[in-house]
Amino acid sequence: MSAKSSFINNAMENKPRIIFATNNQHKLVEIQSAIGDKLEIISLKAAGIDIDIPEPHETIEENATEKSTTIHKLTGGENVFSEDTGLEIDALNGEPGVHTAYYGGEERSAEKNNAKVLQRLGDNPNRKARFRTIISLIYNNTEHLFEGITEGHIGKAPEGTLGFGYDPIFVPDGETRPFGQMTLEEKNRFSHRRKAADQLVTFLQTQI
């Protein structure tokens, strides 16, 4: 525990940094890209933490809180943030929602997730959907929540190999291409994760 605290304290002396409670490398890259050089993110791996954080709840808000709280306690009260994102499809009554990562099965297969969404939607003309991200920040032992939403629709078939998860089938409003055909810089113009991260940075700039 003391080694982890020492690592973080030494890092904070040089540049503002904070632990991101995730094992998902894709999310780590997107969050760091969204934040830019305003804040340096410490991954769980870099902080010497090797655990699979549970996501047992029925809302993305509760799951985000679960992740940040778990790491906050594990590190003895270090500042930490987590992120949870759900894809909500109107015609599927908000599914996959909190089950976004496992929609197609327990193995977290993006291909199976996308295939299940397309199969369930079929030819339904109502393809309206949104990505919703919640960031849970625990700073000075107090939790703060930030929300980012990207409205859009589900395409008829996967397109593109960029991004991850549902990016090949999600088309944000104002675009004709899915996230799967966009560079990270292009995606950040619409990204739910970017919107939540911007709020996180704005808050931290008033605190650090």
Buried (B, 14 or more C-beta within 10 A) or exposed (E): EEEBBEBBEEBBEEEBBBBBBBBBEEBBEBBBBBBEEBBBBBBBEBBEBEEEBEBEBEEBBBBBBBBBBBBBEBBEEBBBBBBBBBBBBBBBEBBBBBBBBBBBEEEBBBEBBBBBBBEBBEEEEEBBBBBBBBBBBBBEEEBBBBBBEBBBBBBEEBBBEBBBBBBBBBBBEEBEBBBBBBEBEBBBEBBBBBBBBBBBBEBBEEEE
